[in-house]
Amino acid sequence: MRGAEKRGAQPSPPRRTRSWADGHRASPQAPSMSVHYTLNLRVFWPLVTGFCTALVCLYHVLSGRGGSAAPQDGEDAGFPLLKALLLLFLGYLLLRFRHAARQRFLPRAPHPGLTPSSSRLFPEPGLNVLLESYYEHEVRLSPHVLGHSKAHVSRIVGELVRAGRARGSPGPSPGGALALAFRGDFVQVGSAYEQHKIRRPDGFDVLVPLRLPPLVGLEPRGLGSEPELPVALRGCFVCALKAPPASPSGGAGHQWHRDSKPFSDGFCVDLRGRRHLSAALVSRWFQAHLQRCLTTVRYSLEERCRVSLSPGGLDQPPTLHILPCRTDYGCCRLSMAVRLIPAVHLGDGVFLVAPPWPPPGLLSDLPGGLKAEALWGLNTARQEQRLLGWLQERAPPGACHLKCLQLLKALRDLGARGLDPMASSQWGRILSSYTLKTALLTLLLRGDSLHSWEEVRLRERLEELVLHLRDCLLRRRPLFHCLLGPEGAVGLAAEIGPLPKVLREAAPVDLLAAYDGRAREFVAARLVSTWRRLPQLLRVYGGPRYLSRCPQPRSQRAQGFPEHDP
């Protein structure tokens, strides 16, 4: 239910500062927009009617208390008149509200003497108007609520990771025992911290860096240059334990192997004759350690919120559910889900994380003695945040590139309506938020002027983004990772800062190469069909300003998709 609500307000860009958590970097804010207010008549008239009804009830109560004495002749002559006036006024309000609702939500029958073109006193709004209104009512997040939600998540997660650091302080103990521990900070990643999250601030992603024992070094290596490996796994990495330089006597090497054996046995697997850090074993330890830390801090959090931890799986990290009980922000009592992702820092803001789990058939027989539990993915969220901030600084005031990305996500959600569960899951995997963001970055970095992304060209840029995605899905052009593409990391080093060697030497990664041609063709056809029928879809699902004047559709044809379309 929307009443008079502030629309379009965006905070001014803050200075880039360090927060109290080491891993949190302030993200660039979206440019400020004009502020205007709208009145929802469906809310206004019932409120007025209820207020007048309350006045009538109050009058009856007061008149009943003061009417114990018998009235004299002519004393109550004015009371029936007052009651009648109030009842007439309430009846007028009800009729006025009914008339306004009919004029707004019911179709108008054309006059018999008018032609179809002249029967419309108000023409149907165009796509630009529909997109703008849909963005304001259904897509755009309130910066006020988003900021308070992020602050609440920061406080809860900060206490949790500090407890994890205190519980497991790494280092050698008598007998050579070594262990992992939380580093004590966290890194906020994802769309909520890059200013392109849509609809509700109820989902957040947080990297929890792990601190390795002092004697353990890592040697990561990309798998993109191994042609016998399945395409879906060429973007993965393996991470071997790195021994210290051998001394002439060889005693230091033997001592290192002896001291690191407990860590190696608990967190590593054997791969091609060397011990490699296992993402599966680290994730299992991380989940158990997280549960112990939550037990430690749960009592101190009881007065502020209720927290619970959902265990993770093969393709999902553990999720912390937060429901504020008493918050300083009365408008922000939202249930929030925070995905806590264990991360191993490689340097310069690059982290190893558990990779997206591929289809089961790919893991049955890996070539070259590889093991699925030894595979890692690469997280470059820090570099991508810096890249978006650099583009925001170069863009003209009021640039619409982030708005295009938000509308593209909403377009993806509209296209998923009417699909069966399996097709909807495949649609969401291929058109993931990361894929859509990469497509936008590709267009922004290909050399065109950022002045072409002005607000007045929103429809043109959104159509260009849809057609670019279609070409990538139909294999007309690759969709490379923005930093793992041909010369991507080297060409952007000046804009995003230094990069570790493993990132500079990694092979290019095509984000869509893992999907078969049939699935890609289906998604491409469905995406183009959704774009062509976007005005009809927005009139059906777009919100109170342009609701379709008919019941909700139940078939794919009624949703704007012909039955023969994908």
Solvent accessible surface area in square Angstrom, and as a share of the most:
residue,aa,sasa,rsa
1,M,207,0.92
2,R,77,0.28
3,G,31,0.29
4,A,79,0.62
5,E,64,0.29
6,K,104,0.44
7,R,10,0.04
8,G,1,0.01
9,A,17,0.13
10,Q,35,0.16
11,P,53,0.33
12,S,82,0.53
13,P,93,0.58
14,P,66,0.41
15,R,206,0.75
16,R,102,0.37
17,T,76,0.44
18,R,134,0.49
19,S,40,0.26
20,W,141,0.49
21,A,5,0.04
22,D,93,0.48
23,G,2,0.02
24,H,46,0.21
25,R,65,0.24
26,A,24,0.19
27,S,14,0.09
28,P,31,0.19
29,Q,33,0.14
30,A,15,0.12
31,P,29,0.18
32,S,74,0.48
33,M,67,0.30
34,S,89,0.58
35,V,76,0.44
36,H,87,0.39
37,Y,146,0.56
38,T,27,0.16
39,L,101,0.50
40,N,24,0.12
41,L,57,0.28
42,R,112,0.41
43,V,21,0.12
44,F,74,0.31
45,W,37,0.13
46,P,62,0.39
47,L,119,0.59
48,V,37,0.21
49,T,21,0.12
50,G,41,0.39
51,F,131,0.55
52,C,14,0.08
53,T,60,0.35
54,A,58,0.45
55,L,80,0.40
56,V,20,0.12
57,C,72,0.43
58,L,97,0.48
59,Y,39,0.15
60,H,89,0.40
61,V,74,0.43
62,L,100,0.50
63,S,48,0.31
64,G,60,0.58
65,R,188,0.69
66,G,64,0.62
67,G,52,0.50
68,S,110,0.71
69,A,79,0.61
70,A,93,0.72
71,P,85,0.54
72,Q,138,0.61
73,D,151,0.78
74,G,62,0.60
75,E,106,0.48
76,D,67,0.35
77,A,73,0.56
78,G,46,0.44
79,F,97,0.40
80,P,81,0.51
81,L,112,0.56
82,L,75,0.37
83,K,78,0.33
84,A,45,0.35
85,L,100,0.50
86,L,45,0.22
87,L,113,0.56
88,L,126,0.63
89,F,94,0.39
90,L,23,0.12
91,G,29,0.28
92,Y,125,0.47
93,L,6,0.03
94,L,100,0.50
95,L,119,0.59
96,R,90,0.33
97,F,60,0.25
98,R,140,0.51
99,H,97,0.43
100,A,16,0.12
101,A,29,0.22
102,R,119,0.44
103,Q,83,0.37
104,R,79,0.29
105,F,42,0.17
106,L,76,0.38
107,P,92,0.58
108,R,128,0.47
109,A,95,0.74
110,P,90,0.57
111,H,116,0.52
112,P,131,0.82
113,G,65,0.63
114,L,86,0.43
115,T,80,0.47
116,P,117,0.74
117,S,100,0.65
118,S,54,0.35
119,S,31,0.20
120,R,148,0.54
121,L,131,0.65
122,F,156,0.65
123,P,106,0.67
124,E,74,0.33
125,P,43,0.27
126,G,43,0.42
127,L,16,0.08
128,N,91,0.47
129,V,89,0.51
130,L,0,0.00
131,L,4,0.02
132,E,63,0.28
133,S,13,0.09
134,Y,5,0.02
135,Y,8,0.03
136,E,15,0.07
137,H,16,0.07
138,E,47,0.21
139,V,0,0.00
140,R,28,0.10
141,L,14,0.07
142,S,39,0.25
143,P,35,0.22
144,H,103,0.46
145,V,30,0.17
146,L,15,0.08
147,G,32,0.31
148,H,39,0.18
149,S,1,0.01
150,K,35,0.15
151,A,37,0.28
152,H,6,0.03
153,V,0,0.00
154,S,11,0.07
155,R,78,0.28
156,I,2,0.01
157,V,0,0.00
158,G,0,0.00
159,E,40,0.18
160,L,3,0.01
161,V,1,0.01
162,R,113,0.41
163,A,14,0.11
164,G,0,0.00
165,R,115,0.42
166,A,84,0.65
167,R,122,0.45
168,G,16,0.16
169,S,86,0.55
170,P,28,0.18
171,G,23,0.22
172,P,85,0.53
173,S,52,0.34
174,P,137,0.86
175,G,86,0.83
176,G,10,0.09
177,A,51,0.39
178,L,12,0.06
179,A,47,0.37
180,L,3,0.02
181,A,0,0.00
182,F,0,0.00
183,R,68,0.25
184,G,16,0.15
185,D,9,0.05
186,F,2,0.01
187,V,1,0.01
188,Q,6,0.03
189,V,8,0.05
190,G,23,0.22
191,S,26,0.17
192,A,3,0.02
193,Y,6,0.02
194,E,10,0.05
195,Q,24,0.10
196,H,5,0.02
197,K,34,0.14
198,I,22,0.11
199,R,90,0.33
200,R,124,0.45
201,P,6,0.04
202,D,50,0.26
203,G,25,0.24
204,F,5,0.02
205,D,34,0.18
206,V,0,0.00
207,L,1,0.00
208,V,1,0.00
209,P,0,0.00
210,L,7,0.03
211,R,82,0.30
212,L,35,0.17
213,P,3,0.02
214,P,100,0.63
215,L,74,0.37
216,V,12,0.07
217,G,24,0.24
218,L,32,0.16
219,E,76,0.34
220,P,35,0.22
221,R,100,0.37
222,G,23,0.23
223,L,0,0.00
224,G,22,0.21
225,S,93,0.60
226,E,22,0.10
227,P,107,0.67
228,E,100,0.45
229,L,3,0.01
230,P,34,0.22
231,V,70,0.40
232,A,32,0.24
233,L,2,0.01
234,R,80,0.29
235,G,25,0.24
236,C,11,0.07
237,F,4,0.02
238,V,1,0.01
239,C,0,0.00
240,A,5,0.04
241,L,12,0.06
242,K,111,0.47
243,A,47,0.36
244,P,54,0.34
245,P,126,0.80
246,A,91,0.70
247,S,39,0.25
248,P,150,0.94
249,S,103,0.67
250,G,23,0.22
251,G,39,0.37
252,A,51,0.40
253,G,18,0.17
254,H,125,0.56
255,Q,83,0.37
256,W,17,0.06
257,H,109,0.49
258,R,146,0.53
259,D,28,0.15
260,S,4,0.03
261,K,117,0.50
262,P,53,0.34
263,F,0,0.00
264,S,11,0.07
265,D,85,0.44
266,G,39,0.38
267,F,20,0.08
268,C,5,0.03
269,V,22,0.13
270,D,66,0.34
271,L,2,0.01
272,R,118,0.43
273,G,68,0.65
274,R,105,0.38
275,R,82,0.30
276,H,11,0.05
277,L,0,0.00
278,S,0,0.00
279,A,6,0.04
280,A,37,0.29
281,L,44,0.22
282,V,2,0.01
283,S,37,0.24
284,R,164,0.60
285,W,44,0.15
286,F,0,0.00
287,Q,52,0.23
288,A,48,0.37
289,H,8,0.04
290,L,1,0.00
291,Q,77,0.34
292,R,101,0.37
293,C,0,0.00
294,L,2,0.01
295,T,91,0.53
296,T,74,0.43
297,V,14,0.08
298,R,87,0.32
299,Y,179,0.68
300,S,67,0.43
301,L,1,0.01
302,E,99,0.44
303,E,127,0.57
304,R,64,0.23
305,C,2,0.01
306,R,154,0.56
307,V,13,0.07
308,S,55,0.36
309,L,27,0.14
310,S,41,0.26
311,P,102,0.64
312,G,24,0.24
313,G,52,0.50
314,L,129,0.64
315,D,104,0.54
316,Q,78,0.35
317,P,26,0.17
318,P,8,0.05
319,T,15,0.09
320,L,0,0.00
321,H,67,0.30
322,I,1,0.00
323,L,45,0.23
324,P,1,0.01
325,C,51,0.31
326,R,163,0.59
327,T,29,0.17
328,D,128,0.66
329,Y,55,0.21
330,G,75,0.72
331,C,71,0.42
332,C,7,0.04
333,R,128,0.47
334,L,34,0.17
335,S,64,0.42
336,M,2,0.01
337,A,30,0.23
338,V,0,0.00
339,R,77,0.28
340,L,1,0.00
341,I,24,0.12
342,P,9,0.06
343,A,0,0.00
344,V,3,0.02
345,H,69,0.31
346,L,38,0.19
347,G,23,0.23
348,D,64,0.33
349,G,6,0.05
350,V,0,0.00
351,F,3,0.01
352,L,0,0.00
353,V,17,0.10
354,A,45,0.35
355,P,12,0.07
356,P,122,0.77
357,W,81,0.28
358,P,19,0.12
359,P,82,0.52
360,P,116,0.73
361,G,59,0.57
362,L,54,0.27
363,L,35,0.17
364,S,95,0.61
365,D,123,0.64
366,L,18,0.09
367,P,40,0.25
368,G,47,0.45
369,G,49,0.48
370,L,11,0.06
371,K,80,0.34
372,A,19,0.15
373,E,60,0.27
374,A,0,0.00
375,L,5,0.02
376,W,5,0.02
377,G,8,0.08
378,L,29,0.14
379,N,30,0.16
380,T,4,0.03
381,A,10,0.08
382,R,27,0.10
383,Q,0,0.00
384,E,4,0.02
385,Q,8,0.04
386,R,50,0.18
387,L,0,0.00
388,L,9,0.04
389,G,3,0.03
390,W,63,0.22
391,L,1,0.01
392,Q,34,0.15
393,E,130,0.58
394,R,135,0.49
395,A,14,0.11
396,P,18,0.11
397,P,134,0.84
398,G,30,0.29
399,A,11,0.09
400,C,0,0.00
401,H,3,0.01
402,L,20,0.10
403,K,14,0.06
404,C,0,0.00
405,L,0,0.00
406,Q,14,0.06
407,L,4,0.02
408,L,2,0.01
409,K,7,0.03
410,A,0,0.00
411,L,4,0.02
412,R,35,0.13
413,D,49,0.26
414,L,4,0.02
415,G,0,0.00
416,A,27,0.21
417,R,106,0.39
418,G,50,0.48
419,L,32,0.16
420,D,81,0.42
421,P,119,0.75
422,M,163,0.73
423,A,19,0.14
424,S,36,0.23
425,S,55,0.36
426,Q,51,0.23
427,W,2,0.01
428,G,32,0.31
429,R,134,0.49
430,I,0,0.00
431,L,1,0.00
432,S,37,0.24
433,S,44,0.28
434,Y,79,0.30
435,T,9,0.05
436,L,1,0.00
437,K,12,0.05
438,T,1,0.00
439,A,0,0.00
440,L,0,0.00
441,L,1,0.01
442,T,49,0.29
443,L,3,0.02
444,L,8,0.04
445,L,56,0.28
446,R,118,0.43
447,G,69,0.66
448,D,74,0.38
449,S,65,0.42
450,L,13,0.07
451,H,110,0.49
452,S,25,0.16
453,W,8,0.03
454,E,65,0.29
455,E,67,0.30
456,V,131,0.75
457,R,100,0.36
458,L,13,0.07
459,R,109,0.40
460,E,99,0.44
461,R,36,0.13
462,L,1,0.00
463,E,67,0.30
464,E,42,0.19
465,L,0,0.00
466,V,1,0.00
467,L,64,0.32
468,H,11,0.05
469,L,0,0.00
470,R,61,0.22
471,D,16,0.08
472,C,0,0.00
473,L,1,0.01
474,L,57,0.28
475,R,138,0.50
476,R,152,0.55
477,R,98,0.36
478,P,68,0.43
479,L,1,0.01
480,F,62,0.26
481,H,16,0.07
482,C,17,0.10
483,L,2,0.01
484,L,10,0.05
485,G,12,0.12
486,P,82,0.51
487,E,144,0.65
488,G,15,0.14
489,A,5,0.04
490,V,97,0.55
491,G,54,0.52
492,L,21,0.10
493,A,41,0.32
494,A,100,0.77
495,E,51,0.23
496,I,3,0.01
497,G,23,0.22
498,P,96,0.61
499,L,6,0.03
500,P,16,0.10
501,K,128,0.54
502,V,20,0.12
503,L,2,0.01
504,R,122,0.44
505,E,119,0.53
506,A,25,0.19
507,A,31,0.24
508,P,69,0.43
509,V,27,0.15
510,D,39,0.20
511,L,40,0.20
512,L,1,0.00
513,A,30,0.23
514,A,53,0.41
515,Y,59,0.22
516,D,84,0.44
517,G,27,0.26
518,R,205,0.75
519,A,7,0.05
520,R,5,0.02
521,E,104,0.47
522,F,55,0.23
523,V,0,0.00
524,A,2,0.02
525,A,45,0.35
526,R,0,0.00
527,L,1,0.01
528,V,18,0.10
529,S,7,0.04
530,T,0,0.00
531,W,25,0.09
532,R,172,0.63
533,R,52,0.19
534,L,4,0.02
535,P,31,0.20
536,Q,88,0.39
537,L,1,0.00
538,L,0,0.00
539,R,59,0.22
540,V,18,0.10
541,Y,36,0.14
542,G,0,0.00
543,G,7,0.07
544,P,21,0.13
545,R,112,0.41
546,Y,22,0.08
547,L,57,0.29
548,S,35,0.22
549,R,121,0.44
550,C,81,0.49
551,P,119,0.75
552,Q,116,0.52
553,P,24,0.15
554,R,239,0.87
555,S,56,0.36
556,Q,46,0.21
557,R,145,0.53
558,A,56,0.43
559,Q,19,0.09
560,G,18,0.17
561,F,0,0.00
562,P,27,0.17
563,E,116,0.52
564,H,160,0.71
565,D,27,0.14
566,P,45,0.28
